[in-house]
Amino acid sequence: MKILIRQILFLSFLVIFAFPVVNAQNPDSLLLKDYDPESVYNIPKTHITCAEYPVIDVHSHDYAANEEEIDQWVRNMDAAGIEKSILLTKATGRKFDSIVKKYSEYPDRFDIWCGIDYSDYKTDDWPESAIEELERCHAMGAEGVGELGDKGLGLFYCKPPAYGMHLDDERMKPLLQKCAELGMPVNIHVADPYWMYLPMDARNDGLMNAWEWKIDTTKENILLHNELVQTLENAVRENPNTTFIACHFANCSHDLRILGELLKKYPNLYADISARYAETATIPRFTNAFYRKYSDRLLYGTDMGTGSSMYETTFRILESADEHFYPDRFSYHWPLYGLDLPNHVLKKIYHTNAMKVLDLDE
């Protein structure tokens, strides 16, 4: 009996004292992918459900799968103060037509932009055939073009891809000039955030996000970050009558001065802030100064779905002075901070600048 009691007491000791030790996490065993910090600072937390001014979201996509999801999206937009969303479809032909039809119940809430048809881009008939399709999409209601994309191997977001052809290729110039004639702004994604180009090691402070989106810089004929930004500058310079929107801060979040120099030189260039909130809200003072300096050239965008919490996260970052918070939607391991932008800057970014780009009256 005494032996049995000792065994029971020993097992109880293990359960009470040893079990937590077994399950404790420490830096030697915790995997980076499992690191999920929560701020313990007892400081103000701002909950902003509706933007300070009416908003035009210049960077969204065809997220809704059916009529019911479109209806819910519109309700979410209403609650958040989103006046209009621009859907960058990247599509041409029947695909584009089907998207136009899909959102036809809400013509004032969604602008449907088309892509560029790269079919046969290596033949002599191109770009004439692509211009013909561009004009057809414009007649169908396309107010702009996008999102074009180039991460180093060539223009590829619109299908089929045009690998080896970049935005500043001579073959693209007639298309970009036609966009100017038709009054169609061009939304272009060049490169990716700089962390995706750095070594995937312990010194990369954006490692977890960078690992998912890393760029294979060893591929043959790939353009690197600075070379891709140069293709953007070349195209903007050579097509002064075409309005360009460099989405995601032209992927220069790591050094906004690169984008700032382009904005100073080229009045036909704008930048949208979509999907780069995490990259810029970690350096709030520098980012705040950048927004103030270039407030006439920045456009609100999301590129992160249709949910109410998504909109609220963007408003919290732009409008509040909150500190050291971790929104669920970003996979970086750094805290974010509110930018506390003044109202005159917010109004331009949310609405005024987009009205100018879209050539609409206030």
N, C-alpha and C positions, 0 to 999 in steps of 0.2 A: 504493500500500500504506500509506504514512504517513497519507494522508487517511482511509483506511478504519479504521486503528487509532485515529485521533483521534475518529472518529464513534462507534466502539465504546466508547471510554473516556468520551465525553460522555454516551452513553446509559446506561452503567453508573452514572455519577455521578447522573443523574436518578433511576434506580431506587433507588439506595442512600440518597440524601440528600433528594431532592425529594419522593418518594412519601409518606413520613411527614408531611411538611408539608401536602401536599394533603389528607390524611385526618385531620389534627389537628383537634380541636374547640376552639373558643374561645367566650367569652360572646357575641361578636357574631354567630356563625353557628349556635350550638347552639339548637335548638328546645326550649322548655320541656317539650313532650310527650316528648322524647327524654332528658330529664335523669333519670338512674337511679343515684343515688349509692350507694356501698357504704362502710360504715364501715371505717376503717383502724385504729381504736383497738384495741390489744391488751389487752382487758379481759375479765373473766369473762363467759361466755355460758352461760346456764342452759337446759337441755333438760328440760322437764317433760312427760312423756307421760300422766300420770294425775293428776287433781286431788287435793288434800290431803284432801278429804272427799267423800262421795257427792254427786252433783250432780243437780239437777232443772233441765233447760233449759226455761225458760218461754216461749221465743220461737224456734220453728222452723216449718217449712212442709212441705208435701207435695212433698219434693224427689225422692223415689225414683220411678223410672219403672216398675219391675216388682218381682217377688218377690225376684229375685237382688240387686237394689240395696237392698232393705229388709234382707235378710239381712246384707249387707256393712255397712250402716249400724249394725245392732245390734252387729256385731263391733267396729266402731270405737267405739261407745258403751261397750261392755264394757272395751275397752283404756283408754279415757279416764276411766272411773269415772262415766259418765253413767247414772244410775239410770232416768231417765224423760225423754222429750222431749214437750213440748206442741206439737202441730201446729195452727197458726192457719190454718185452711183458707179463711176468708172465704166459705165456701160454704153453700148451702142446697139443699133439694130433692134431685134425683137425683144431682147432683154431690157433695153432702155424703155421701149414702148410699154412693156408690161408693168414697169415700175411707175411710169406716168399714170397709167390706168389705175393702179393699185391705190394711189394717194389722191385720186381725182375728187374725192368727196371733200377734201380740205385744200382747195387751190390757194387760199390765202395764208395757210399755215406752213406749207412746205414748198420750197423751190427745188425742182429736180434738175441737177446738173448732169451732163453727159460725159462720157469718156472720149477717147480718140481711137478710131479703128486702125490698128497697126497691121491689119492683114496685108500681106504682099508688100511690106515696107521696103523690101530689097529690090522691088521691080521698078521699071520706068513709069508705071502708071500711078505710082505713089509719089507725092501726096495728093494728087488730084482726086483719087477715089475717096481718100479720107476727108478731104474738104467737102465733097458732095454729101457724105454722111453727116458731117458736122452741121452743114446747112439744113439737112433734113431734121436732125435732132433739135436744132434751134427753132425750126418751124413747129415742132411738136411741143415747144415750151421750154427747152433748155436755156437757162439764163446765163450759164457759165460752164466751164470745163473743169473736171477734176474727179477725184484726186489723181493726178498723174504722180508716178512714183519712180524713183531711181535710187537704189541702195548700192550702186557701184557697177553693176553689170549691164545697165541700160534700163530704158523705160519698160516697166513690166506690170504695173497695176492693172491697166486696161488689157483685155484679152483679145487676140493672142499677144504675148509680150514682144517687145522690139529690142532684144538683147543686142548690145553693141551700139545702139543709137541713144544719145543723151539729149538733154533739153536744148543744148546749144548746137546740135547737129544742123547742117545746112538744110537737110530734108525737112526739118521741123519748122523752118522759118516761114514758109508760105501758110502753114496752119496757124502759127502764132499771129501772123499778120491778119489772117481771116478772122481770128478771134477779136482783134482790135476793130475790124470793120463791123462786126456783128455786135460789138459791145459786150463781149463775153469774157469776164475775168477768168484767169487760169490759176487753179489751185495746184501747187506742186510740192511734193514731199521729196526732199533730197537728203541723202545720208540717213543716219540714225544718231541717237545721243552718243556722245563721245566715249562713254563708259563701255559701249559695245565694241569699241576698237582697241581698248586697252588689254593687256594680258589678263587672263582670267585667274588671278592669284590673290593672295591675302592683302595686297596693296590697293586693289580695286574697290573703292568705297561704295560702288553701286553694283557689287558683284551679283547678287541674286537676280536682280532685274536684267543685268547685263548678260548673265549666263543664258537666260531664256532667249534673248534677242541678239546674241553676239554675232558679229560679222566675221566671216571667214576671209581674212585679208590675204590668204595665200592663193586664192583663186586667180587664174590667169586673166589678165586684162581688166582686173577690177580697179575702179577708181576709189581712192580713200577719201576720208572726210573732207579735207581741204580742197581736193580736186572736184568733189561733187558740188561744194559751195561755189567753186569757180565756174562750173557749168551754169549754175543759177545766175551768177552775176553776168556772164557772157550773154545769156538769153535776154535778161532784163535790159542790158545796155544796148543790144542790137535790135530790140523791139520796143522802142520808147512809147509807142502808142498803145501797147498791150498792157493791161493791168494784171500784175502777178500777185498772188497771195502765197507766200512761203509758209506752209503750215508748220506747226510745232516749233515756232521761233526759228525756222530754218535749221532745226536740230542743233542750235548753237547755245543751248542752255548752259553749258559749261563755261562759255565766254560770250556773253551777250554783246560784248563790244564788237564782235565780228559782224553780227546782224546790224548793230547800230551804224557801223560804217557804210553798209549797203543802203540802209534807209536814208542816210544823209546824202548819198550820191544819186539815188534814183527815185524820183517822185512817183514812178509808176509801180513801186514795190510796196506791198503791205505784208504783214505777218499775222497769222492767227496763233492763239495761245493754247490751242487744244492739246489735251493729253500730255501736257508738260507742266502740270501744276506741281507734281512732286519734285521735279527737277529744279524748279525755280523758287518754290516756297521754303526751301531749306536755307536760302540766302536772302532773307527778307529785305534787308536794308539796301543791298545792291539792286535787287529786283525792283523794289519800290522806286528807286531813283531812275531805273531804266524805263519803267512805265510812265513816269512823269515826263521824262525827256522826249519819249516817242509816242506820246498819248494820241497823236493824230494818225498813227500808222498801225496800231494794233487792233485786232479784232477778236471778240469773244468767240470761242468754239469749245466743244466738248470732246467728241470722238470717243465717248465712253458709255454708250448705251442710252437708255431712255428713262431710267428710274429717278424718282424724286430725290433719293439720297445722293445720287450722283450730282444733280444740280446743286443741292445744298452744300456739298463739299466744295464745289467751285466758288460759291458765294462766300463761304466761310473764309476761304483762302484770300479772295480778292478784297472783301469788305471788312473783315474783323481784324483785331489786333491780338487774337489768341496765340498762345505760345505752346510749343512742345506737345504736339498732338500727332496721332498716328491714324489717319483714315484707313479703313479696311481695304480700300481698292488698290493700294499701291504696294509693290513688293520690295521697295527699297527698305533699308534698315536704318533710316535716319528720320528724326522728327521733323515736322513741318511747322510753319509759323504764318499767321495771317499777315497780309501785306498792308492792310489798313489804308487802302487807296482813297484819296479825296474824291468827293462827289463829282467834281468836274472831269476827272480822269475816268471814273466809272461810267459816266454817261457817254463819253466818246467810245469807250471800248465795248460797252454793251450795245450801243445803238447808233450813234451819230456816224461813226466811221463806216459801218456796214451800209448805212443808207447812201453814203457817198459812193462806195464801191459798186453798189447795186444800181446807182443812178436813180434813186427814188427821192421823192420830196418828203421833207419832214412834216 
